[in-house]
Amino acid sequence: MTHILPDAAAANWVDRHAPPGLRPWLKLGRFDRPAGIWLLMLPGWMGIALAGAMEQRWPNPVLLAQFLVGAALMRAAGCAFNDIVDRDFDAQVARTAMRPIPAGQITVAQAWGFLVACALISFLILLTMNLWAVGLGVASLGLVAAYPFMKRITWWPQAWLGLTFNWGAPLGFAAAMGGPTLFSLIGLAPESPMQPLSPWPALLLYGGLIFWTLGYDTIYAVQDLEDDALAGVKSSARRLGEAAPRGVMIFYIACFCLVLLAGWVGGLGPLMLPLLAAFGLHLSRQAARLRLDDPMAALALFKSNVWAGALLAAALVAGLWRPAGF
């Protein structure tokens, strides 16, 4: 029996509380499904936490708030762009056929306007950060623009999503180091002191998070196996087939090892280890429970990665404590 999943839970807050006129716009930006906001934001928080832990200081709360707002807006812009590009595919897939563009609730021109507005506000937030962060933020646009086309040309669009969704890790790490901003260069704001740090821990963290996304988005793609095959959409879940649970486990093991190495190279304290172990256990249970014939369970496993990411972020914060002589 084929299970058709809705694009969002029927009890989501948009359908329950938002004014009818706003619902298509909120759904275009996927605000009815906030898991994606967390999964985009948490890598940025991890990068900020890693930089702070390396210097034995707490993450900057203002920077954390900026990454929260920026992630929500850029995820909305990215989803709008994805829906513009994929509108013909979405109309053929049961789970996505009622998205605002294929359903005729929002025109393509209106979606472009929404995208530009979200991106501009995000760019203004980015300009308050140091020049390294601004450069990294602008560079991410190439990854974002290319992502919707990956499912047409490669069996591994989930890997490209990993490159894109976790760009916040090196971006957050760079932003947390301080230094000159555009506004400080023109005398409109004071310049915060620069804290030079080795980039290797951030790069190792980024690599680990790419494998994390490759794992959880393979789980997500299990929902659409039949429809993707009919529409000709490629995915890691289709490529792996019956080996998908084993593949997800391998991705998660690679993630865990790289994150552990990032903590070691960064000199983080041993208090990160219990939370990191909990993160690893969470991932291993996801892989063990994945079933290709149960798309509803796959969606629940995917959403649980919000908690997995929170555990990893907390582990990095805990790494700032070091026993005397460590």
C-alpha positions in Angstrom: 0.0 0.0 0.0 1.3 3.5 -0.9 1.4 6.0 1.9 0.9 9.6 0.8 2.4 12.0 3.2 1.3 15.6 3.5 3.9 18.3 2.9 3.5 19.4 6.6 1.7 18.1 9.6 -2.0 18.9 9.6 -1.7 20.5 13.1 1.0 22.9 12.1 0.8 26.4 13.5 0.3 28.1 10.1 -2.9 26.2 9.3 -4.2 26.6 12.9 -3.3 30.2 13.7 -2.1 32.3 10.7 -4.5 34.5 8.8 -5.7 32.8 5.6 -4.1 35.4 3.3 -0.6 34.8 4.9 -0.7 31.0 4.8 0.6 30.6 1.2 3.5 32.9 1.9 4.4 31.2 5.2 4.2 27.8 3.4 6.4 29.1 0.6 9.1 29.8 3.1 8.3 26.5 4.9 7.5 28.3 8.2 4.9 25.6 8.7 7.8 23.1 9.0 10.4 24.7 11.4 12.7 21.7 11.5 14.5 23.0 8.5 15.2 26.3 10.2 16.8 24.6 13.1 18.9 22.3 10.8 20.2 25.4 8.9 20.7 27.5 12.1 22.4 24.8 14.3 25.6 24.5 12.2 26.1 28.3 12.6 25.6 28.0 16.3 28.0 25.1 16.4 30.7 27.2 14.6 30.1 30.0 17.1 30.3 27.5 20.0 33.5 25.9 18.7 35.2 29.3 18.4 34.1 30.2 21.9 35.2 26.8 23.4 38.6 27.2 21.8 39.0 30.5 23.7 37.2 29.2 26.8 34.4 31.8 26.5 30.6 31.6 26.1 29.0 32.0 22.7 28.0 35.6 21.9 24.2 35.7 22.4 23.8 38.6 20.0 25.6 36.6 17.3 23.4 33.5 18.1 20.3 35.7 17.6 21.5 37.0 14.3 22.1 33.5 13.0 18.6 32.5 14.1 16.9 35.3 12.2 19.3 34.9 9.2 18.7 31.1 9.1 15.0 31.5 9.1 15.1 34.1 6.3 17.7 32.4 4.1 15.9 29.0 4.5 12.7 30.8 3.4 14.5 32.3 0.4 16.1 29.0 -0.5 12.8 27.1 -0.3 11.2 29.7 -2.5 14.0 29.3 -5.1 13.7 25.6 -4.9 10.0 25.7 -5.5 10.4 28.1 -8.5 12.9 25.7 -10.1 11.0 22.5 -9.2 7.5 23.6 -9.8 7.0 21.0 -12.6 8.5 18.2 -10.5 6.5 19.2 -7.4 3.3 19.0 -9.4 4.0 15.3 -10.1 4.8 14.3 -6.5 1.9 13.7 -4.1 3.7 15.2 -1.1 4.5 18.4 -2.8 1.7 19.0 -5.3 -0.2 21.4 -2.9 2.8 23.7 -2.4 1.8 27.3 -3.1 3.4 27.5 -6.6 2.2 24.2 -8.2 -1.2 24.7 -6.5 -1.6 28.2 -8.1 -1.8 30.1 -4.8 1.4 32.2 -5.6 2.7 33.1 -9.0 6.4 32.6 -10.0 6.9 36.4 -10.1 5.4 36.8 -6.6 7.7 34.0 -5.4 10.7 35.9 -6.8 9.7 39.0 -4.9 9.4 37.0 -1.7 12.9 35.5 -2.3 14.5 38.9 -2.9 13.0 40.4 0.2 14.2 37.6 2.5 17.6 37.7 1.0 18.0 41.4 1.3 17.1 41.4 5.0 19.5 38.5 5.6 22.3 40.5 3.7 21.8 43.5 6.0 22.3 41.2 9.0 25.4 39.7 7.4 26.9 43.2 6.9 27.1 43.7 10.7 29.6 40.8 10.9 33.3 40.9 10.2 34.6 40.9 6.6 35.6 37.3 6.6 32.0 36.4 7.5 30.6 38.7 4.8 32.8 37.0 2.2 31.8 33.5 3.3 28.1 34.5 3.3 28.3 35.9 -0.2 30.1 32.8 -1.4 27.3 30.6 -0.1 25.0 32.0 -2.8 26.6 29.8 -5.4 25.9 26.7 -3.4 22.3 27.7 -2.8 21.7 28.6 -6.5 23.1 25.2 -7.7 21.3 23.0 -5.2 17.8 22.6 -7.0 19.5 21.4 -10.1 21.6 18.7 -8.4 18.7 16.2 -8.4 18.7 16.3 -12.2 22.4 15.6 -12.6 23.6 13.5 -9.7 22.4 10.6 -7.5 23.8 12.5 -4.6 22.0 15.9 -4.3 22.0 15.2 -0.5 25.8 15.7 -0.5 25.4 19.1 -2.2 22.7 20.0 0.4 25.3 19.1 3.1 27.8 21.6 1.5 25.0 24.2 1.5 23.1 23.7 4.7 26.3 23.5 6.9 28.1 26.5 5.4 27.0 28.3 8.6 29.6 26.3 10.6 32.7 28.0 9.1 30.6 31.3 8.7 29.7 31.2 12.4 33.3 30.4 13.4 34.6 33.3 11.3 32.0 35.7 12.7 32.8 34.7 16.3 36.5 35.7 15.8 35.6 39.5 15.6 37.6 42.0 13.7 36.8 44.8 11.2 33.3 45.1 9.8 32.1 47.3 6.9 30.6 49.7 9.4 33.8 49.9 11.5 35.8 50.7 8.4 33.7 53.7 7.6 33.6 54.9 11.2 30.0 54.0 12.0 30.7 51.3 14.6 33.6 50.4 16.9 35.8 47.6 15.8 35.9 44.5 17.9 39.3 42.9 18.6 40.3 40.1 16.3 40.8 36.7 17.9 42.9 34.7 15.4 42.1 31.0 15.6 43.3 27.9 13.6 40.7 27.2 10.9 41.2 23.4 11.0 38.7 22.6 13.8 36.0 24.5 11.9 36.9 22.7 8.6 36.7 19.3 10.3 33.4 20.3 11.9 32.1 21.3 8.5 33.2 18.0 7.0 31.5 16.1 9.8 28.3 18.1 9.3 28.2 17.4 5.6 28.1 13.7 6.4 25.4 14.4 9.0 23.2 16.0 6.4 24.0 13.3 3.9 22.6 10.9 6.4 19.4 12.7 7.5 18.5 13.9 4.1 18.8 10.3 2.8 16.3 9.4 5.5 14.1 12.3 4.3 14.2 11.1 0.7 12.8 7.7 1.7 9.4 9.5 1.8 9.5 10.1 -1.9 11.0 6.9 -3.3 8.1 5.9 -5.5 7.2 9.4 -6.7 10.8 10.3 -7.4 11.3 7.2 -9.5 8.2 8.2 -11.6 9.3 11.8 -11.9 12.9 10.9 -12.7 14.2 12.7 -9.7 17.6 11.3 -8.4 18.4 10.9 -4.7 20.8 9.0 -2.5 17.9 7.0 -1.1 17.1 5.7 -4.6 20.8 5.1 -5.4 21.4 3.1 -2.2 18.1 1.2 -2.4 17.9 -1.6 0.2 21.4 -0.5 1.4 20.1 2.9 2.5 20.1 2.1 6.3 23.6 0.8 6.1 24.7 3.8 4.0 23.1 6.2 6.6 25.0 4.4 9.4 28.3 4.8 7.5 27.6 8.5 6.9 26.9 9.0 10.6 30.0 7.2 11.7 32.1 9.5 9.4 30.2 12.5 11.0 31.0 11.4 14.5 34.7 10.7 13.8 35.2 14.1 12.1 33.4 16.0 14.9 35.4 14.2 17.5 38.6 15.1 15.6 37.5 18.7 15.4 37.1 18.8 19.2 40.6 17.2 19.7 42.3 19.5 17.2 40.6 22.5 18.8 41.7 21.6 22.3 38.2 21.3 23.7 37.8 19.9 27.2 36.6 16.4 28.1 33.2 17.6 29.2 32.2 17.6 25.5 32.6 13.8 25.4 29.4 12.6 27.3 27.2 14.9 25.1 29.1 13.9 22.0 28.5 10.2 22.9 24.7 11.0 23.3 24.8 12.6 19.8 26.5 9.5 18.3 23.9 7.2 20.0 21.1 9.2 18.7 22.5 8.9 15.1 23.0 5.2 15.4 19.5 4.6 16.5 18.2 6.6 13.5 20.1 4.4 11.1 19.0 1.2 12.9 15.3 2.2 12.8 15.2 3.3 9.2 12.8 1.2 7.0 12.2 1.8 3.4 8.6 0.7 3.6 7.7 3.1 6.4 7.8 6.7 5.1 6.0 8.1 8.1 8.6 6.7 10.4 11.3 8.1 8.1 9.8 11.6 8.5 9.9 11.3 12.3 13.5 10.1 12.2 14.4 13.1 10.0 12.8 15.6 12.4 14.6 14.0 15.4 17.8 15.5 14.0 16.9 18.8 15.5 17.5 17.2 18.9 20.7 15.5 17.6 22.0 18.9 16.4 21.1 20.5 19.7 23.1 17.7 21.5 26.1 18.4 19.3 25.9 22.2 19.8 25.7 21.6 23.6 28.7 19.3 23.4 30.8 22.0 21.8 29.7 24.6 24.4 30.6 22.1 27.2 34.1 21.8 25.6 35.0 25.2 26.9 35.6 23.8 30.4 39.0 22.4 30.9 40.3 20.8 34.1 43.5 22.4 35.5 46.4 21.1 33.6 44.3 19.8 30.7 
